[in-house]
Amino acid sequence: MYIADLHIHSRYSRATSKDCTPEYLDLWARRKGIGIVGSGDFTHPAWREELAEKLEPVGNGLYVLKKEYRIEDNTAADTMQPHFVITGEISSIYKKYDRVRKVHSLILLPGLEEAEMISRKLEAIGNIHSDGRPILGLDCHDLLEILLEMCPESVYVPAHIWTPHFSLFGAFSGFDSVEECYGDLSGHIHAMETGLSSDPPMNWRVSALDGYQLISNSDAHSPAKLGREANLLDIGLSYEELKEAIQTGNGLKGTIEFFPEEGKYHYDGHRKCGLCLAPVETERYHGICPVCGRKLTIGVSHRVEQLADRPEGYRKEQAAGFESLVPLPEIIGASVGLSSASARVEREYRNLLQKLGPEFSILREIPLEEIRSVSGILISEGIGRLRKGQVTRLPGFDGEYGIIRLFTQGELDHLEGQMSLFDMSETASNEMKSVQSPGRAGERGRNSRQESEGQSYDPDEGIKSGKIPDFRQPSEQLRTGASNLAKNEKTAGFPAEILGTADAQKYTWNENQRRAIESIDRVTAVTAGPGTGKTGTLAAHILHLLENRRVKPSCITAVTFTNQAAGEMRERVRRQLGKGTAAKKLQIGTFHSIAWKILKENGVEFTLAGDSETRDLAGRIIKVYGLEMTVFRLLTWISNYKTGSRTFAFDVTAGESEHDAKLRNAFQVYQSTLKDWNALDFDDLLLEALRIARDRAEENRKNMDAGQFSYLMVDEFQDISPLQYELMKAWNEGGKELFVIGDQDQAIYGFRGADAGCFQRLSEEFPQTCRITLEENYRSAPQILTAASEVISHNPGGKRQLRASRPEGVPVRIVEADSEMSEAIFTAKEINRLAGGIGMLEAQEIFPEREGRARGFEEISVLYRTRRQADLLESCLKKEGIPYVVAGRDDFLMEPAVRGTVSFFKSLVQPDNLLAGQTALKLLWDLDAGDMTKSIYQNMADKYRPFMKKKKPQKILDEWMKDLNLEKNKGIGKLYRTAVFYQTMPEFTEALDLGVESDLKRCGEKRYTSGAVTLMTLHGSKGLEFPVVMIYGARKGMIPFESEKYSSYEEEERRLFYVGLTRAKEELILTTSKEESSFLKEIPAEAASREKARSHKNMGNGRQMSLFDFMK
């Protein structure tokens, strides 16, 4: 018979002992009497390397410690040789069925080679370097599928299935059935790990678990904790027999258990309030703590009660046996009235091991007389009581371990603890209770854990006496938490034809929304503040044209600011119109995408010069003419000159300066080069479209028909440039209606030539314009709206009037950190807190402080002023395994290797794009076009051209990185993680050319997970919304932005900050360090709370730091 503990952790896991090494695991396994030990943490590269160095295979899928690493100790059996099996634990955090799921999985493998193979696969999905128990945004179903495909001999076991925060049946983030979690792969689950807070009888109550083997393990974070729970196996020492025992029960003779009450999540309660409750008492309080009014942490016992279909005390037929034990140091400590960690207890523990043998033999097998001869009466009596189950149990709750008592204080007081066996037995018979009922609030706090008087506390009596407030009828908001708020936001002001939900039918548009939707004026200008239903109103206007006014879809065009917005608009309309052709005939897109389409329809032959090509061309021109300006500055100047955003005149008569002459020549060379290569840049694309529109303008006026632009709608009107304004008018010349919608207070692209005065200009040119203002905000909580309105009211235009429709929320939080590093660490830690903790340690510390439900990562966005601020944030999130996506045009796209790579694949997708090919030659191989270099390009083109339509961009880039030795290039790595969002290379290159801001996304890891935090600039956040928004870096010099090379425009910077503030729906957190932003001072005190971020300590020991280090 062997004792096996298969679930343990290495020193590379968070919150583990530095002694979690092969040497000490072997030593403690010998001290305990454990024959088979899990290696733990097989996914961590450094731990695998250490295992390979210190363990040697014994030819049957198991390993032993090499002799040179064995620690000789007189407290450990010399003749015993523990065997290691390769194991690990994966933490999966993902969204399924509209809920965030957090489930841990225990995995057994037949060897280190298989561990290496599986780890390589998982490394492509997420970060496996920061924690021995990696956190992946991977569905448990998909994890199991990977194991079945790559290693059929693996064993998959749902870990500690009842733990509230991180388990299959967990109360906070688990499932109600195996099938709900694993779907079609449920048949491949054969065993369940019961966890410390449940024992077999509790699991027998759930008939759905009858077909599974129940196993128990310690989940040890230090070698001394090995064997807290374990398995009794009557098998040979081989992986195959171990696997068979776990999956079929053949050889699984039983388990060694914690007393379930000792588990730290057995009963319900609030640790910080010192309140421990049985499930029935929790139900009487409706799950609300009567002390603080927050949600109680639901324990395993309660959760089992919810899923059980059998009564307490049910005994499953032919079930394997189990033994409930207490660690020997705790028995020794109980006998002398000392802590189990005291020096005196440790000495006695070592004495017993040295004289009697392994701990499990002492606890389970050695006669009591023999134990008494070595230890005295009380220790042997304690072990005797333990073997009979004669213990007093105080249940653990909300992260605090329970207490198992073997003696009363009176017994310990007799004759320095040496009382007669008769006295002890008599007292024991009177004192022992199978389970003590919990005490009232305050009786079981962290520093005062007293036994109850054997009676349950009656909450009715507490309420009648006035000692505890009556929380049995809590408010609806308190009872359901933040999840309840979404109902109002999603439905008010948005009827069913837009939402696509039956519930929405009872809601109607507000008066001004309806005026906008039904407007028939020649020109309608709608000012729509943030959260007032701008997008929904615009979509409803389109539907009104189609369904009520019977306008042909081929006569309607909607211009959006981003391609993502265009896709969302299309989807909203399609949901109402169904699968017919009407939605497909609508023209919806950005100015540039529609212009591209028009040029192609009119037979204009051209290639598009994207960022990569124009930057390379501008860089060459700057060198030739010796211009003292950056590439960005020159391209901005050229763009502004072309679009009319600024007035630039080369007035030779006034005496042209040398700099002006250089700029004029540079501009001419730039344009002539594009012409030579038959290329257009983005501004030329619009200028050509404008030329075509003006050529047709007269005919359109005569026919009173603007074709596809007869009914023209323009979204985000405040951010169009003068050129786009002229294009809008030209397209709608002869048309029926022009409908524009936007908000002057959200005009944030002045630096790109946008004209915030476009609303005024439109009214002047079209005096009969119908002007409508939307002022009712359906997005943000009142405190958020108050803060934002006060800030923007410091700009000209007077007091802003936005009415909040949502119920009261929490104040805006302004958090001050000591440094940028502390600010980034706080941000990652706060995301952790919002998500309810990503590890079990964090969960028990954090979750009781959270009101309502835990957030999904996808509900959280971090906004910042400049892209470079993201570097530190990414580092902190990556180290902690928090999945994230970076949205926006990132700086890595400007790196030579990335620009060259993009240009190369563009040249394959667009064979006529000679400029792209030339750019690739220059940036990748530092060669100019010519006969000698054609062969280099042609060889690569011949290899990759067949892949363009058959392979996904990520697969193509995999090969590309190897061919050009770019595997370690960080920029190319980021391009690779951007490619994950696209199915074909043509789609990918088009997105890189035409995509703006939030159109482009990059994964933090090599595989995309939908449950990910979004990182983006304030500019990129326009038009988006999130339940939780954190604005990072709200400090002087950053918001408003100040730079020697950038002339800050305070009013526009304030508008940008206002955009960021109003992205938040329920929670808004502003972080700062050093000197805070002047804009923070504009937020009224009644709308905000201020706090200091907790400082961190630099460990300085050379190892990688984690947030756990920072929290010490």
N, C-alpha and C positions, 0 to 999 in steps of 0.2 A: 504493500500500500504506500503510495506516495502522496505527499501534500504539495499542491501546486498553487502558486500565486502568479497569475498571468498578466495582471494589469498593474504596472508600476511606471515610474518616470525616472529619467536621467537628470543629471545636473544641468542639462540644457533646456529643461522646461521651466516655465515661470514658477517662482515661489517654491523651489526645491532646494534641498540641502546640497552643499558642495561635495558631500560624501557619496552622492549617488553615482558611484563609479563601479565598474565591474568587480574590482577588488573588494569593496565594502559590501556590495550586494551579495557576493559570494560568502563573505564572512558572516553577515547577518542571517543569510539563509541557513548556514550551518548552526548558528546559535539558536535559530528558531526550530530547525528540523524540517526545512522546506526542501523537497527534492527537485522541483521544477520551478524555475523563476522566469518570468517574462523579461526580455531585454528592455522593453519600453522604447519609445521615441525613435523607431527605425527610420523615420523620415528625415531626421536631422543629419546632415552630411558629416559634421565633426564627430557625432556620436557613432555613426556607422564606421567611421575610420578607427575610432577607439575600440569598438567591438572587434573589428577585424584584426587589430593589433593584439588584443589581450585574450581573445577567446580562440579556441581551436575546435573544429568540427569533430564529432565522434562517429560520423558516418550514417546517422539515422535522422537527420534533420534537426538534431540538437547539438549544443555546444557546451564545452566546459572551460573554466578559467585555466589559462596556462600556468604551469607550476611556478614559474618565476614571479608571477604576480600574486600568488596566494599569500594571504596574511596569516601567519601562525599565531594562535591565541589559545590560551588554556580554557577559555570559556566556549570555544567552538569545537565541535566534534572533528577530530583529525581524520577519522575514517570515512566521513561523509563527503560526497562529491556532488554538489548541486549541479543540475543541468539547466542550461539556458535555452529558451526558445525565442525566436525573433518576433517581437510584438511592437505595437504602437497604437496611438490613439489619435484620431482626427476629429477636430471640432468643425462642424458644418454650420454655417450661418447663411441662410438663404430665405427667399420668399416663396411660399407655396400656398395656393388657395387663399390669397390675399392676407396672409399672416406671416410674420417673421418667424422662422423656425430655427431653433438652435439645438442641434442634436450631436452627441458624441458617439463615436464608433470605435470599438476595439477590434484590432486586426491581428491575426496570427499568420506568419509566413514560414515556409519550409526552409528558408536560408537567407543569407546576406545578399546573394546574387539577386534573388527575387526582390529583396528590399531595395536594392539599387535600381532595379528596373521600374518598380512601382513609383519610387521617389522621383525618378526622371519625368515620369508622366505627370505626377502631381505638381512638380516644379513648374511645368508649363501652364499650370492653372492658377497657382498662387504662391505666396511666400512661405517656404518651408525652412528658412534659415534662422528666423528670429526666435522661434519657440519650438521646443521638442514636441509639443502637441500643437501642430500648425492649425491655424484658423483659415478655412477655405470657404469661398462662396460657392460651394458645390453641393448640389442636391444629394441626399443620402442614397437615393435610387441610382444616381449617376456614379457615385463612388462605388457602390456595390457592383454596378455593371462593369466598371473599369477592372475591378478585382477578378470578376468572373471571366472576363476576356483575356486579361494578361496573365493571371495566375489562378487557374481553376483549383489548385490545391490550397489556396488561402482559406482562412476561416474568418468570417465576418460576424461580429456579435454586437448588437446595440448595447452601449455602455450604460451602467447605473440608470436603468430605465425609468426610475421614478424621481430623480433629482429635479426639483422645480424649474431650474433655469436652463439646463442643458441636457435634455434626454428625450427619448422617444415618446414617453407619456408625461413629460414634464408639465406642470400646471400652467406655466407662463408661456412656453414656446414649443410645446410638443404636439403630438397627435392623439387622436382618440382610438386609433387602431393601427395595427401593423400595415394593413392594406393601404390605408390613407397615406402612409409614409413611403412605402416601397412599391406600391402598385403591382405591376405584372411580375416583379421580381420577388414578391413576398414569399414565394415557395422556397427561396434560397436562404431564408432565415431559419435557423434551426435551434438557436439558443438565445437566452437573455441573461444579461448580468444584472443581478437584483439590486446591487448598490448597498451602501452602508445603512441606509435608512429603511430598508425593508428586509424581511426574512421570508423563507418559503411559505409559511402559513398565510402571510399577507398576499402573496402572489397566487396561492391556490384559490383565493376568493374570486379571481377573475378567470372565468372559464375559457376566455379567448386565449389564455396562455397555456392551456393544457397540452398542446402539441409541442411545446418548446422545453428544452433542457434548461434548468436554472443553475447558473454558475455564480460563484462569488469570488471577488478579488479585493485586494487592499487599496488599489489606486494610490500606492504609497508615494509620498514626496520626499521621504528620507528612508535610509535602509532600516532604521529601528522600527519603522511602521510596517515592515513586511509582515504578512500573515494576519493583519487585522481581520481580514476575511480570506478564505482560501477554499480549495477544492480537494476532496478526498478521492484519489484515483487508484483503481486496481488495474494497472496496465503495465505493459513493458515500456522501457525508456526509448520511445521513438515518436517522431512527429505524427506519423500515420495513426498510431494508436491513440495519441492525444487528440487528434482531430476527430477520430471516430467516437471517442468518449464524449466530446463536447457536442457533436452533432447528432448522435444517436442515443447517448446515455449508456452505451455498452462500456462498462468500466468506471462510470461515474457513480461512486458509491454514496456521495453526499457532499455537504459543504460545511465549512466552519464559518460561523456567523458572528458579527457584532450583535449585541442585543439591539434590535432596531431602534429602541428608544434612545440609544446612545448616539445614533446618527444625528447630524446637525440640522436635518430638515424633516424630522419625524412628525412633530405636531405643527400646528399653525401658530402664528404670533408675530410679534414685533420685538426684535432684540433690543433696539434702542429704547423702547418703552418698557422693557422687562416683562412683557406680556406673553404668556404661553397658553394656548387654548386647544382643547379637543375639537375635532371637526363639528360636533353638534353645537358647541358654544360659538364657533365661528359663524355657523348658519344663523344663530340668533342675533348676531351683530351684522348680518348681511355682508360679511367679509370686510367690514370697516373697523379699524382699531378704535376702541372706545376712549383711548387716551389722547391720541393725536389726530384722529379723524382721517387717517390715510388708509390705503388698502393694506390688509394683512398679507403677510407672506404665507401662501398656502403650502402646507407640508405634504410629505408622502402619504401619511395616513389619510388625510383628507382626499387626496387625489385617488388613492386606491378605493376609498369609499364611493367616489363618483363613478368609477368604472366597474366596480364589483357587482356581480350578479349572484353571489353566494354569501351566506351569513358568516359573521365572525366565528372562528373556531372550526370552520369546515376543514376536514382532512381529506386530501386527495389520495385516492387509491393507488397503491404501488409507487408512491412517491419516494424519491431518495431521501435518506435521513439527513439530519443537520444537527449541529452542536453549537450552542451559543456560549461563547467564551469571553473572558476579559483578559487583556494583556497582563502577564505576570507582574511587571512593575507596578501596575495599578493595584493589584492584590496586596503586594508588599507595602505599598504606600498606605493603603486602607488599614492595614494591620498595625501600623505605627503612627497613624494620624498625620502623615506627611505627604507632600506632593510626590507623584510618581517620578518627577524629574530631579528630586533632591539627591545629594551625594550619598546619604545614608542608604537610600533605597537602591541606588545604583550599585553600591558595594555588596549589598545583600543579594541583589539580582545576579551579579557576577559569581558570588559564592555558590548560589544554587546551581547555576549552569555548570560551574567547574566540578561540583560534587555529584550532581544528579543527571546531567545531560541536557539535551535541547529543551527549549521552552515548551513546545507542544507535548513532549513526553511528560514533562512535569504537570502540565495542566490536564492532560487527558488520561495518562496511563499509569504512572508510577504510584504505587500504593501510598496512602496517606500516612501510614506509620513511618515509612521510609522518609517521606518529606518532613514529617514532624521531627525526626531524629536530626535533621540538618537545620531546620528553620525555626522550630518552636511551634507552640500551639496555634497561635492566631493565623499564621500564614497557611498552615495545613488545614485549619478549619475553614478559612476563606476559600481555599481550593475545593474543599469538600462541598461547601454551600454552592459554589459555582457549578460543580458537576450535577448537583440536584436542582439547579435553577432557582435556588432560594436567594433572591436578590431583590433589593428595592430599586425601582427604575424611575428616574426623573427624565421625562422626554426632552430630547433636543428640539430646537425650533429656530427658524430664521437664521441659520448659519452658526448657531451656538451648539456645541456638542452636548448631548445629554449626560446624565450622571447615573452610574450604577453603584449602589451602596451594598456592601457586604456586612457591615457592622453598624450598630448604633453608637452614638457617642458614649452612652452609658456603659456599653460593653468595653470600650477602649479605656475607660477611666478606672476599671477594677484592677487594683494591684499592678499598676503600670502596664496594663493590657494583658496581664497573665491571669485570666479568670478560669474558673473550672469549666470543663466541657459541658457539664450539666446545666450551669447557669446560662451559658451561651445558647445552648440548644433550646432551653425554655423561653429565653428572651426572643430568640429568632422566630419561634413559632408564633409569637404574639405580634412581632413587628413586620414580618414579611408581607408584602403586597405584590401582586403580579405586576401591577402598574399603578404608580401613584398619580392621582389627578393633579393637574397643574394648579398653581396658585394664582392669586389675583394680580392685577397689574402692579408691578414694582417688586414682587417677591422673588423674581428670578432674573434680576438684572445682572450685568456683567460682573459686578463686584459683590453681589449678594445673592447667592444661589441657595435658598433655604428650601427644605422639604415642606411640602404642604401637609396639612393636618389630616390627610386622608379623605377630604371632602372636596367635591367640585364647587367652585365658586359660582354662585347663582347671579347672573347679570341683572336679573329683575330686582334682586335685593339691592344690588349696588346702585341701580338707577333710582329706586325708591328712596334710598338713603341720601341721595344727592352726591354720593362720592364719585360716581361716574356719570357723565352726560349720556343721554339717550341717543345713541347713534343708530338705533335699529331702523329708523326711518330717515336715512340720509337723503340729501338732495339728489336729484337725478344726475346733475353734473358731477357731484362727488362720487356717486356710485359707479358711473360708467367712465369717468375720466375724460381725457382729451379726445378719445375716439368719437364721442358724441358730437364734437364741434363740427366735424366734417359734413354732417348732414345739412346744416344750414348753408354752409359755404357752397356745397355742390349743387344745391337745388334752387335757392332763392334767386330769382331773376333769370333762371335758365330753364325754359320749358323742355318738354320731352323730345321735341323734334331735334334739339341740339344735343341734349344729354343722352338720348337713346335709352331712357329708363322710365319705367311705368310710374315710379314715385314722383317724378318731376311734373307729371301732368297736372297736378293740383296747384302748381306754382305758375305765376304769370309774370310777364315782363313788366317792369315799372314804366311809368308814363313816358319818360324821356327815351328809354330804350325802344318802346313801341313807336314813338314818333320817328326815330331814326330808321327802324326796320321798315316802316311803311312809307317813308318819304318818297315823293314823286317829283321833287324839285329838280330843276336842271342841274344845280350844284348844291350839294349838301356837305357841310363841314361839321363833323362831330368831334368835340373835345371830350376825350374819355380819360379821366384820371385813372391811376393804378387800381386794379381790382374791380373796376366798375362794369366788367362784362364786355370789354371792347371786342375781343375775338368772337365771343358768342353773338354779339349784336351784328357784327359783320357777316358771320355765317348765316344768321337768321335773315338778314337783308337779301342775301343771295337766294335763299330758299323762298322768300316772299316773292322775289321776281319770277322765279320758276313756277311756283305752285299757285300763287294768287293772281299774278299779272300775266302769266303764260308767256313770259319772255323766253325766246329760244336760248338754250345754253351756249350755242355757238356765237351769241352776241354779247357774252359776258366775260369780262376779264377781271381778275383780282390780283393785285400786286402786293406781295408780302416782303418783309425785310429779310427773311432768311428762307432757305430751302426747307428747313425743318418746319417753320410756320406754314409754308405752302402745303407740305404733306399733311399737317394737322388739319388745316382748313379743308382740304380735299376729303379727308376722312370724316369730318363732321358732316359735310354735305352728303357724302356717300351713304352714311348711316340712315339718313332720312329718305334718300331717293332710291335706295336699294341697289340691286346689281345691274340695273339697266345702263344704257349708253349715255344718259343725260349728264351724269357726273363726269364722264370721260371727255365730253365735248367742252366742258368749262375750261377756260384758260386761267390757270393759277400758277404763279411763280414769281420770282424776283425780277427786278428790272433787267438784270444781266441775263438770266435764263430765257426770258421772253425775247429779249433782243437777239440772243443767239439763234433762237428758233426762227425769228423773222428773217434774219440774214440768210439762213440756210434755205428757207422757203423761197427767197427771192434770188437764189442762185449765186449768192456772193461766195466766192472761193476764198477761204482764209483759214489760217490756224490761229489759235489763241495763244498769245504770249503770257504765260502765267507768272507768278511771283519769281520762280526760279530763273526764268529767262530774262525778265526785265531787270532783276537785281544784278545779274551777271553783266548785262549790257550797260547798265548805269555805272557799275563799278569800273568797267573799262573806260567809259567816257570821262569819269572823274580823273582817272590817271592821265589820260591823254591831254586834258585841258587844265590839269593842275588845280581843280576846284577844291576849295577848302570847305567841304561839306560832306556829310555822310550819304550813303546810298539812299537811306530812307528820306532824307531832306530833299535830295534831288528829285526822287520820284514823286514826292509830295508836291514839290514846286511844279513839276511837269503836269501832274494831274490837275492841280488848281488852275493852271494856265489854260488847259484844254477845256475844263468844265465851266470856266467863268466864275469860279468860286472866289477868285481874287482878281484884281485888275493889275495886269502886267503889261507895260507898254515899252517897246523898244524905240524910244523917240530919239532918232539920230540927230535931229535938228537941235535938240536940247543938249546935245553932247553926251553921247553914250559912254558910260563908265567901262573900264576894262572888265569888271566883273559881269556887267550886263552883257557885254559882247561875248564873253565866254559862255554865259548861260544861253544866249541866243544860238550860238554855234552848237552847244551841247544839245539843245532841243532839236535843232535841225538834223544833227547826226543821229539822234535817237529815233526820230520819225523816219528818216531815210533808210536806216538799218531795218526797221520793222517792215517798211515797204519792200525792201530788197528780198526779205524773207517771206513776203506775203503774209505777214502776221499783224494781228491787232492786239493791243492791250485792252484792259477793261474799259477804259474811257473811250477808246476808239470804237469798241463794240456798241456803246450807247450813241456815239456820234453818228455812226453808220446807220443805226436804227432810226435816229432822228432825221437823217437825210432822206431815208426812204419814206418816213411818215410825212414829211413836208412835201415831198414830191406828189403825194397822194391827197394832200390836204384840200386842194381846190376841188378835186373831183368828189371828195367826201362831203364837202359843204354843199355842193350842187345837189347831190343825191340824198342829203340828210341821212347818210348811212356811214357809220364808222366801222362796219363789219364786226369783227371780234371785240372791238373796243367801244361798241355802242353804249354799253353799260360798264363803265370803268370804275373800279373801286381800288383805293390805295390805302394800305395799312401803314402804320408808323409814319404818318405824313410829316411829322415834325423833323424827321431825320433825312429828308431827301435833299439832294444837292440842286443848285440852279439848273444844271443840265438835265437832271431827272424831272424837274418841274416842267421844263420846256418839252421834254419827251412825253410827259403825261398829257399836256395840252394838245400836242400834235397828234397823239394817238386818239384822243377823244374828239378831235375836230370833226364836226358834222354828226357827232354822237347824240344820244338821247339824254344820258345822265352821267354826272360825275359825282362820286361819293368818296370823300376822304375822311379818315379817322385817325386821331393821334392825340398827343398831349404836349403842349409847349414846355411843361415842366419836366418832361422826360427827353428833351432834346440834348443828346450827349455826343454828337458826332461833328461838332463844329470844326475840330482839328482835321477832319477829312473833307471839309468843304460843305457840310450840311448847313442849311439856312433855317434857323429856328423861326425866322420871320415869315415863313411860307404861308401860314394861316392868314396873316395880315395882308400879304400880297394877293392871295386868292380872293379875299373879300374886296380888295380894291379893284381887281380886274373883273370880278363878277359881283357887282353890288347887290344883286338879288339872291345871293347865297343864303340858303337856309342854315342857320347856326343852331346847334343843339349841344347841350352840355350834360354829361353823365357824371353824377356826383355821389351816387350811392355805392359804397365799397362793400363787396361781398367776400373779399379775400382775407383781409387782415383783422386781427383782434383789435379792440379799441385802443389799447395802450400803444400798440405798434403804429396805428394810424395817427394818434396824437403826437407821438415823437416825430414821425415823418412830416406831418403837416406843419409843425412848428419850425422844423429845419428849413423846408422849402419856402416858408413865408418870409424868410430873411432875404429872399430874392425879390426884385421888383414885381409888383402885381398884387400886393395886398395879402390879406388873410385868405388862405385856401380853405374851401368849404367842401370837405368830403365827409359823408355820413357813414358811420360804421353800422353794419347790419349784423355782425356777429356778436355773440355774448361776450361778457368780460373775460379776459384772459389773464396771463401773468405779465408782470412788468418787463419792460426791456431791460436786459442785463448788460451793464457796462463793467467789463472785467479788466483790471490793470495788472500787468505782469512786470517783473523786474527787468526782463530782457527779451529780445526777439526769440531766443531759444526757449525761454520759459513760456512765452506766448504760444509758440508752436506746440510745445508739450501740453500746455493747458488745453489747446484746441483738440488734440488727439484724445486726451483724457476725457474731455467733455463729450466728445462723440461717443466714446466708450460708455459714459454715464447715461447719455440719452438712449443708447441702444440697450440699456439694462445690464451692461457689463458683458464683455466678450469672453471672459474667463470666469470660472467658478469663484475665484477669490474676489474678483471685481463685483460679481453679481451679489454676493452676500454683503459686501460693503455698500454697494450703490443702490440696489433695487429698492430697499425700504424707503429711500429718500425720494423716489420718483413718484409723482402723481400719475394716475392713469397707466396706460400701456407703455411698453417699451417701443421705441422708434425703430423702424426699419432703416438701414443705412441709406436706402434710396430716398428717404424722406428728408435727408439732411444735405444742405449745400453750404460750402465755405466759399465766400467771395473775397476778392482782394483787388487792389488797385493795379498792380503790375504783375506780369507773368512770372517774373523772377522770384516773387514772394512765395511761389508754389514749391520751390525746391526744398526748403526746410520743412514745409508741411508734408510733402510727399515722403521725405525721409522718416518723419515721426510716424506717419500712418503705416508705412511699409514695415517698419520694425515691429509694429504691434499687430500686423496682419489684418488691418482694417481695409476692406476692399474700397477702391475709389476709381473714379473716372475723371480725367481732366478734359474739360470742354473748351473749345476756342482754338484760334490759330496760334500755335505755340512757337516759341523762339527756335526750337530745334529744326523747324522747317527752313530756316535760313542758313543752316550749316552746309558747307560745300558738299559733303558726301551725300547728304539728304537731297539737296537741290539737284545734284548730278544724277542721283538714282531716279528721282521723280521725272526729270527731263528725259532720261533714257527710256523709261517705260511710256512716257507720253509720245516719244518719237515712234514707238512700235504701234501704239493705239492709233496715232495719227501719222501715217506714212508721209504725208506732205509737209509735216512740221519739221522743216530743215533746221530751224532755229533751236528747237529742242535737242536735236541730235548734236548740233555743234556745241551747245551748252554742256551736254553730257560729256563730250570728248574733253572739253576744257577742264571741267570740275573733277572728273573721275581719273583722267589719265594725263592731265596737264598738256594736252595736245591741241593744236589748231587744225581746222579742216584742211584736208589735202589728200592727194592720192596715197601717200604713205600711211596715213592714219585710217583710211577707209576700211582696210582689212581688219583692224582691231575692232572697230565698231561693228562691222558686218558679221564677224565671227560670233560676237555676243548676241547680235540681233537674230542670227539664224538659230541660235540655241533657244532663245526665250520667246520668239514670236509664236511658236506653236502653243505656248502655255497661256496666251493672253485670254482666251475665252474658255479654256478647259479647267484651269487651276485657280483656286482662290488666291488672292493677293498674298496672304500670309505664307502659303506654301511656296509661292514664287520667290518671295523675299528670303525664305529659308535657304533656298539654293543660291540666291544672289549673294547673300552674306558670306557663304562659304567660298564662292568663286572669287570674290574680291577681297577676301580676308577681312571682312567687316563685322565679324561676330562680336567684337568687343567695343565697337563704335556706339557710344551712348545715343547719339542722334538717330542712327539707323535702328537701334533697339526701340526707340520711341515710335519711329515710323512703322515698325513691325506691329507694335501694340495699337497703332491707329488702324492698321489694315484689317484688324479683326472684325470691324463693323461692316465690311464690304464683301460682296460675293464674287465680283469680277474686277480685273485690273482696269478696264475702261470706266467702270463705275467709280473706282477708287481715284483714278487720275482726274476725272471730271469733278469729283467732290473737292479735291485739293485745289483745283483751278477756280471753281465757282462758289465753293462753300465759304460762308462768313460766320465768324464767332461760334455760336453754339452748334452750327452745322457739323463741325469737326469735333471728334472725341477721341481720346486716347485712354486705354486701360492702364491701370497701375500695374497689372500683371499681364501675362501672355494670353490669358483667356478672359473673356468678358463674362461678368456676372451681373444680372439685372439688379441685385441688391447691393448697390455701391454708392458711397458718398460722392457727390459731384463737387469738383473744384473748378472754379472759373473766375474770370475777371468780372468786375462790376459791369463793364461794357457788355460782356457776353451774356450777362444774366437778364438783359432786357427781354421782356415778353414771357419770362418764365416765373414759376412760383414753386415754393416748397413749404411744407409744414414747419420746418426749422431752418433758419438762416443764421449763419455766423459770418460776420464781417470781420475779417482778420487784418490787423495792421492799421487800425484807425488812429494813427499817430501823426504828429506834426511832420511835414515834409512828404508824407505819403498820401494823406487825404486832408486837404487838397494837395495834389501832387506838385512838388517843386523840384526843379532841376535847372542847371545852368544852360542846358541845351533845349529846355522846354519851358515856354512862357505860359505859366498857369493862368487860366481864366476862371476866377473864383465862382462866378455864377454858374458856369457849366459844370465845374467840379461839384458844386452843391447839388445840382440836378442829378449828377451821376450818383452821389451818395444817396439821394432821395430814391432813385431807382433801386439801389441795393436794399434800402430799408423796406421798401414796399414789395419786395419779393416774398417776404415772410408772411405766413398765414397764422401760425399759432405761437411760435417762439422766435425771439430775435435776440441774438447775443453779439455784442460788439466788444472786440478785444483790442487792447492798446498796450504799448510799452514805451518807456522813456516819457517824452512829453506828448500828451494826448492831442488829438485833432481838435482844432477850434470848433468844428462842427458838433462835436460831442457836447460842448458847453451850451449849444442851442437846444438840446433836448430837455424839456421841462422835468423837474424833479419828480413830479407826481406820476410821470409815465415810466420812470426808470428806477432801477436799484443799482447800487455800486458795490463792487467787491474786489478783493485782491486774489490773484491767482496764487495757489500754493507754490512755494518755491521748491526747487529740487536740489539734490546733492549730486555733484559729479563724483562718480565712484572712483575714477582715476586708477583703475587697476588693469587697464589695458584691454579688458574684454568689452564686447559690444554692449552698450547700454540699452536698457529697455525702460518702458514706462514704469515697470515695477520698481526699478532702481530710483526713478524720479519721485515715486510716491513715498519712499522711506523717510 
